């Protein structure tokens, strides 16, 4: 034996399923939430301050990640997120 747990077939299989599940369900809580979509539309406007802190923090973190990991501009990240929610792309992919 002598293998690290992270080197076993079972671990690798479970980890792959875990990652796939996270990706498939990343937006599931937000895609059905009209308030989240409205907050996305209001992002970077004065109206954005009217939303609860959790929604604001989630959107700010999402935009930051899209900018740093994929090179989106702030507006591009916002538009892409609205597009994904409107077209229900999280269910298709």
C-alpha angles and dihedrals in degrees: 000000000000094000125142112242090246091059097057122105092233093054093047091049094049092045092052091051091048093052092046091050092050091051094047093050102034094109100027094104092047103037092069093044114096090190090059091051092049090049089052090052090049094046112130092017132099089254091065090074090066093071125090119269095249093056092045093048092048093051093044091050092047093050091046091051093047090050097047100038101036105022098244120157116236091259092044092053091049093049093046092052092050090048092052092049095044094048093041089231091157087070094047098050 
